[in-house]
Amino acid sequence: MLTLAQNRDEVRVVADQYGCPTYAHDIAVGIVGIGRNLLDRPQYEQLRGIFHLACAGETNWARFASAIFESFRLSGKRVPKVTPITTAEYPTPARRPANSRLDCNKLERVHNIRLPSWRTSLMARLERLTSDFKPS
């Protein structure tokens, strides 16, 4: 998106696939929290099992792109127009699910871990990324 923002006036982005973008740093923090719980209370079987881990909230790819570009706009950078499209209008070799949202309630209930919202994490990541970004 950084490169597209510099080179295009319009970006066509899929708007019918939903999920929750999750910053790798947040995943690492969550995993460390789970590990601490397991080390502190190894006798608790309920701490083991399958858990979903993702940032809070949901979005689609077009709204995600728009949020990225809004951050650019606020910092005075060039911003392309985001045009929402359907999956059918953006064919790829790999089929993508229309809904990849995860329910992280079990993780919060059992481990008391809830990641921040995807928007909060996106802003943190973009701040770091754009300060290091060198246009190609």
C-alpha positions as CSV (number, residue, x, y, z in Angstrom):
1,M,0.0,0.0,0.0
2,L,2.9,2.3,0.7
3,T,4.1,1.9,-2.9
4,L,0.7,2.1,-4.4
5,A,0.0,5.3,-2.6
6,Q,3.0,6.9,-4.3
7,N,2.4,5.5,-7.8
8,R,-1.4,5.4,-8.3
9,D,-4.4,7.7,-8.3
10,E,-6.8,4.8,-7.7
11,V,-6.5,1.4,-6.0
12,R,-9.1,-1.3,-6.5
13,V,-9.4,-3.4,-3.4
14,V,-11.6,-6.4,-2.5
15,A,-14.5,-5.4,-0.2
16,D,-16.3,-8.7,0.2
17,Q,-13.7,-10.6,2.2
18,Y,-13.8,-10.1,6.0
19,G,-11.2,-10.7,8.7
20,C,-9.0,-9.0,11.2
21,P,-5.5,-7.8,10.3
22,T,-3.2,-8.6,13.2
23,Y,0.2,-7.0,13.9
24,A,2.9,-9.6,14.4
25,H,4.1,-7.8,17.5
26,D,0.6,-8.2,19.1
27,I,0.7,-11.9,18.2
28,A,4.1,-12.2,20.0
29,V,2.8,-10.4,23.1
30,G,-0.2,-12.7,23.2
31,I,1.9,-15.9,22.8
32,V,4.2,-14.7,25.6
33,G,1.2,-14.2,27.8
34,I,-0.1,-17.7,27.1
35,G,3.4,-19.1,27.8
36,R,3.5,-17.2,31.2
37,N,0.1,-18.6,32.1
38,L,1.2,-22.1,31.3
39,L,4.4,-21.8,33.3
40,D,2.7,-20.2,36.3
41,R,-0.2,-22.7,36.4
42,P,1.0,-25.9,34.6
43,Q,-1.7,-28.0,36.5
44,Y,-4.6,-26.1,34.9
45,E,-5.7,-28.3,31.9
46,Q,-8.1,-25.5,30.6
47,L,-5.0,-23.4,29.7
48,R,-4.2,-26.0,27.0
49,G,-6.1,-26.5,23.7
50,I,-6.9,-24.6,20.6
51,F,-7.3,-20.8,20.9
52,H,-7.8,-18.1,18.3
53,L,-5.5,-15.1,18.5
54,A,-6.2,-11.9,16.5
55,C,-6.7,-8.2,17.1
56,A,-10.1,-7.1,18.2
57,G,-12.7,-6.0,15.6
58,E,-13.1,-6.8,12.0
59,T,-12.8,-5.2,8.6
60,N,-12.6,-6.0,4.9
61,W,-9.6,-5.4,2.6
62,A,-11.0,-2.2,1.1
63,R,-11.7,-0.6,4.6
64,F,-8.2,-1.8,5.7
65,A,-6.7,0.0,2.7
66,S,-8.8,3.1,3.4
67,A,-7.5,3.2,7.0
68,I,-3.9,2.9,5.8
69,F,-4.5,5.8,3.4
70,E,-6.3,7.9,5.9
71,S,-3.2,7.7,8.1
72,F,-1.1,8.8,5.1
73,R,-3.5,11.7,4.4
74,L,-3.3,12.9,8.0
75,S,0.5,13.0,7.8
76,G,0.3,15.0,4.5
77,K,1.2,12.2,2.2
78,R,-0.3,11.5,-1.2
79,V,-3.4,9.3,-1.1
80,P,-5.0,7.3,-3.9
81,K,-8.8,6.8,-4.1
82,V,-9.9,3.3,-2.9
83,T,-12.4,1.7,-5.1
84,P,-14.1,-1.3,-3.5
85,I,-14.5,-4.4,-5.8
86,T,-15.7,-7.9,-5.4
87,T,-13.6,-11.0,-5.2
88,A,-14.8,-12.0,-8.7
89,E,-13.3,-8.7,-10.0
90,Y,-9.9,-9.6,-8.6
91,P,-9.2,-13.1,-9.6
92,T,-6.2,-14.8,-8.0
93,P,-4.9,-18.4,-8.3
94,A,-5.7,-19.1,-4.6
95,R,-9.3,-19.0,-3.4
96,R,-9.7,-16.7,-0.5
97,P,-12.4,-17.1,2.2
98,A,-15.2,-14.5,2.4
99,N,-15.0,-14.7,6.2
100,S,-11.8,-15.4,8.0
101,R,-12.8,-13.6,11.2
102,L,-11.8,-15.4,14.4
103,D,-13.6,-15.6,17.7
104,C,-11.1,-14.9,20.4
105,N,-13.5,-15.0,23.4
106,K,-12.1,-18.4,24.6
107,L,-8.6,-16.9,24.8
108,E,-9.8,-13.9,26.7
109,R,-11.9,-16.0,29.1
110,V,-9.2,-18.6,29.8
111,H,-6.0,-16.7,29.5
112,N,-7.3,-13.1,30.1
113,I,-5.6,-12.1,26.9
114,R,-7.3,-9.6,24.5
115,L,-5.3,-8.0,21.7
116,P,-5.9,-4.3,20.9
117,S,-8.1,-3.3,18.0
118,W,-6.7,-3.7,14.5
119,R,-7.0,0.0,14.0
120,T,-4.9,0.8,17.1
121,S,-2.3,-1.8,16.0
122,L,-2.3,-0.5,12.4
123,M,-1.5,3.0,13.5
124,A,1.3,1.8,15.7
125,R,2.7,-0.3,12.8
126,L,2.3,2.4,10.2
127,E,4.1,4.9,12.4
128,R,7.1,2.6,12.6
129,L,6.9,1.5,9.0
130,T,6.6,4.9,7.4
131,S,9.5,6.2,9.5
132,D,11.7,3.5,8.0
133,F,10.2,3.4,4.5
134,K,12.5,4.2,1.5
135,P,10.6,4.6,-1.8
136,S,11.7,2.4,-4.6
